[in-house]
Each structure stands twice: as structure tokens, then as C-alpha cells.
Amino acid sequence: MGAFLVLTLYLSSCGRKEDSNAPMPLVVGMEMAYPPFEMRGPDNQPDGISVRMAEDLAVYLGRPLELRDVAWDGIIPALQSKKIDVIISSMTRTPERENTIAFSDGYVTNGLCMLVRKDSAIQSIEDVVPGETKLAVKLATTGHQWATKSLPEVPLITLDEAAACVLEVVQGRADAFVYDQISIYQFWKKYEGETRPILNPIREETWAVGLRKSDEELRAQVNAFLAEYREKGRFDELADRYMAEQKAAFEDMGVPFIFH
């Protein structure tokens, strides 16, 4: 990045004019801490389903792509301040967020569920006892928002990282972690000896691309892209590439798979 910047400045100083007809980069924000959707590969390069989607969207729009790794609690402010153009980061479309930003059509159906200790008596959200059960939640997620609103008398342990919330359960400081189905499944596989997933959703959620409310033309273009992407089977291809194990496991457990 630094070498590119120096080169650009050097060319400008030589009197070279910028091409005013060149398309503006599509700046996509995502928190690269949510495999297999947003992550970094072994080479530390961006990887995952959302990264491939962003690449294909940029090609569809005829614009170069710029990816920005943004912390989750700063990703909507980054969109509002025009540091990024769109959010492709497994973001749930909620009424609260729709007060602030616009969303594309949905492309994933997911659900909030729970990870508990293997020997826990908790079998569903109905077993959570106000004033007694402690829930771990990741800051600014729909799990955090839902628990704050729906379970006001249940103590919450609010942390910045999902992995830290899982450790609260593993180490017995929290009774359950409320998060999405895909992540709960993956964390359970990592800690099968200590934890148990409860994958029946507390509520279903829809993921969509986040945009500024003023960008109506871009929103229409994104929706057209998603419709074509679905029709061409690209979501299925990415699921087979990045989520074959999860897809098979969800089918075995009778949990509907996620792509629309």
C-alpha cells in the first residue's frame, strides 16, 4: 500500500493527469473475524464467502475493489461517514439498523441460538432464569441487542470477541453464549468435549448488504446482482467450497441451510 501511494504521488508530481473516466473503487467494509464468511487465509490475505461475493460484485459493477477490515462496532459509522460504500459482513437486517442505514434484499437466513456447557441443564431459551442464568454476548451483535431487550433481568457478560464469549462458557463463568447458528456449530466442533450446541433458533434472522439510504441506485444494482448470483448458483458453489461440512451437518440435524 505504501509503495503504491509513493508511486501515485510521484506520477502526479511529473504532471500526469488522473483519468477522470476511470471508475471509482467499490470500498467494501467487513470485519474479517467471522469464518467462513469473513476471514484471513494462511497467507493473511482476505478470504471467505463474503470476500468472494465482494469480488464478484465489483466485477458486476465494473469497478475496482477495495476491501477494508473494520471492527464490528465501527462498521455502521464507517458507512455513514463514507469511509466505505457498502457493508458485506454477515450483517442481520433489523428494524433498529434500518433506522440508520438501508439494506439490500436478503441472501442468508440464519438464526440466533446458544452454546452451553456439555453438562448444562439448559435445553432451550425457556430454561434461562432471570437473575440467575448468565449469558455471554458479543458487543453490538443481534444476540446482544436481543438479550438486552428480551431478557432485561438476565445478567449479561458483554465482550468484544466471539471467541472470548465462548471461553466464558467453557470455563464456567457464563451459562450460555447467544450467537448465530453457523458460529455456534463451529465453536462446538472446536470444544466438543466441553460444550453442547442448541441449534433450534431462538429467532430467525436475515443477512443483507448494508448501504447508505441515499444510495438508491447502488442498492438497485446490488439487488440485481444478488438475484443473478442466486440464479447462477454461485451461493451454492461458495457453500460447497467453504461450508461443505456445516451444510451436511445441518441437513443431518434437520436445521434448514442458510442461503436463499
N, C-alpha and C positions, 0 to 999 in steps of 0.2 A: 504493500500500500504506500509506504514512504517513497520507494523508488518511483512509483507511478506518479505521485504528487510532484516530485522533483522534476521528472520528465515533462510533465504538463506545464509547470512554471517556466522551464527552460524554453519550450516551444513558444510560449506566449511572449517571452522576452525577445524572441527573434522576430516577432511581428506576425506570427502565424495566426490567422483568424479561426475562431471556432466555427464549426459547421452548424449554422443556425437551423438547418433542416434535420439534423440528427435527432432521433427520438430521445426523450428523457428517460433515464433509467427508471425501472419499476423497483421501488425500495420496499422490500417486504420485511416486516418485523416478526420475529418469533423468539421464544425462549428455548434455546437448544438444550433442554434438560428433561425431555419427555419422550424417550424412545418407545416405540419405533417410529414415532411421527417427527419429532424434532430432536436432533442429537448431533454429536460429532463422532465421526468414524475413528478407526485406529490411527489414521493419519491426521487427526484433529480437524479435518475438513467437514463442513456441514453435510449431514446425511439424514435420510429418513423419508417417510411418505410425504410430509409437508414440504420438504426441500424439493423433492421431485415434482410435486404439484406446482410450486412456485416457479421452477424452471420451465415447466410446460406452459404455465400461464403467461410468462414473459414472452415465450416464443409465439403464443397465440396472439398476443397484443402487438408483436413486432417491436418490443422494447428490450434493451439490455437489462439484466437482473442485478440488483444489489441486495444482498442479504444482510440483515443486522440482528445480532443476538441481543435481545432486550430482556431485562429482568421482568418477571410477570407483573409485579405491582406497578411497573412503569410503562407497560406496553400501550395502554389506552392513552395516557398523557403524551407518549411519543407520537401516536397517530394524530391527536388533537393539535399538537404543536408542529405538525407537518415534517417531523423528522423521518417518518415512514409514510408510505402511501396506503398500505393495506396490512392487516394482521392475518397471517395464516399460521395459527399456533394452537390448534385443537381448542379453540375458544367456544364456549357454550353461549348460544344466543339466549339472553334473559331479558325480561322487561326492564330490570334495573339498568343494564348496559344499553338497552335501546333508548333510554332517556338521553344517552350521551353520544352514542355512535350509531351508524347504520350497519346492517348485516346483509350478506348475500342470502340466496336460498341455502337451505341446509344440505350438507353432504354426508354427515355421520349422525347416527342415533346411538347414544351411549346412555349410561345410567349411573347414578350415584349408588355406591354400595359400601360394604365395610370389610375391613381386615381386623380379625380379633385373635387373641391367643388361642392356641390349639385346644387348651382345656377350658376355654371360656364357656359359661352357661348361656351367653348371648347367641340367639338363633335368628333374630330379626330386630328391626329398629324398635319394635314394641317392647323389647326386653331392656331398653335403655331406661335407667331410673333417674329421674330428676334429683339433683343434689347429691347423687352417689356415683353414677357412671361418669367416667372421664373420657372425653372424645378428643382425639388429635385431629387437627385440620391444618391444611396449608393456607397461608395468608392469601386473601383476595381471590380464592377459588370459589366455585359454586358450592362446594362442600362447606366451606367456611360461612358463606352467606346463608345457605340453607339452615345450618345448625344454629347460627345466631338468631335467625328469625323464628324457626320452628321449635327449637328446644332452648328457650331462654333461661331455664333453670338448670341446664346441664353444664357442668364445668368444661370449658374448652382449653386445650393446650394448643396455642396457635404458633406455628413455626414457619420459617421461610422456605424450607425444603421438604419435599415429599419423603425423601429418604430418612430425614430426621424424625418425621412423624411415625414412620414405620418402626424405627428403633425405640420410640416411646412405647409402642405395643410390645415389641419383642422383649424389652427389658422391664415390662410390667408397670410402667408409670402411667400408661393410658390403657383403657379397656378396649378401645376400638379406634380405628382410623377411617374417616369418611372421605372417600375419593372416588374416582371413576373406575368402571369395571375393568378396563384393559390394564390400568396400572395396578389395581388390587391383585389381579391374576398374576402379573409379573412379579410383584413383591412377594406374593405367596410362594411362587416357584423358587424364589431366592431363599426364603425362610420356611420351607415346608415343615421342618422339624419343630418350629416354634409357633407357627401361625395357622389360621384357617380362614379361607375367604367366604364371605356371604355375598354371592353374586346376584341374587334376585334384587332388582333395582328398587331403591327407596323411591326414586322418581326417574323418569326418562328425561334425557336432555338431547338437544340438537346442536351440533357444531356447525359453524358457518364462518365465512370470511368477514372480518371487520373492516369497515370503511368509514370515511367521514360522511356526514349526512349531506354535505354539499356536492359530493362526487357521484351524482346520479348517473352520468354517462358511464363512468368506470364500473359502477355497480351493475348496470345492464350488461356490460361486456363480461364481467365476472360470472354472472348468471348464465349467459350464453356459453361461456367456456365450461362451466360445471355440467350443463346439460349435454354438451358434446362429449365431455370426458366420460360421463356415465354411459352414454350411448355406445362409445367405442370400447367400453370395457376396461378403461385404464385403472379405475378404482380396484377392480378385481385383480388386475395384473400386479398392482402395488401391494395388495393384501397377500397375494401368493408369494411375493418377493420378500416382504418384511414381516408377515404375520401368519405364516402357514401353521405354526404350532398353536397359536392362540385361536385361529379360525377353527381348526379341528377340535380343540378342547371345548370351545364354546358350543359347537354343534353337539358334541357328546353330552354336555351338561344341559342341553336344551335351552341355552341362552341365545337369543337371536343375534346374528352377526351384524356388524355395525353400519356398513356402507349403504347408502340409499340406492 
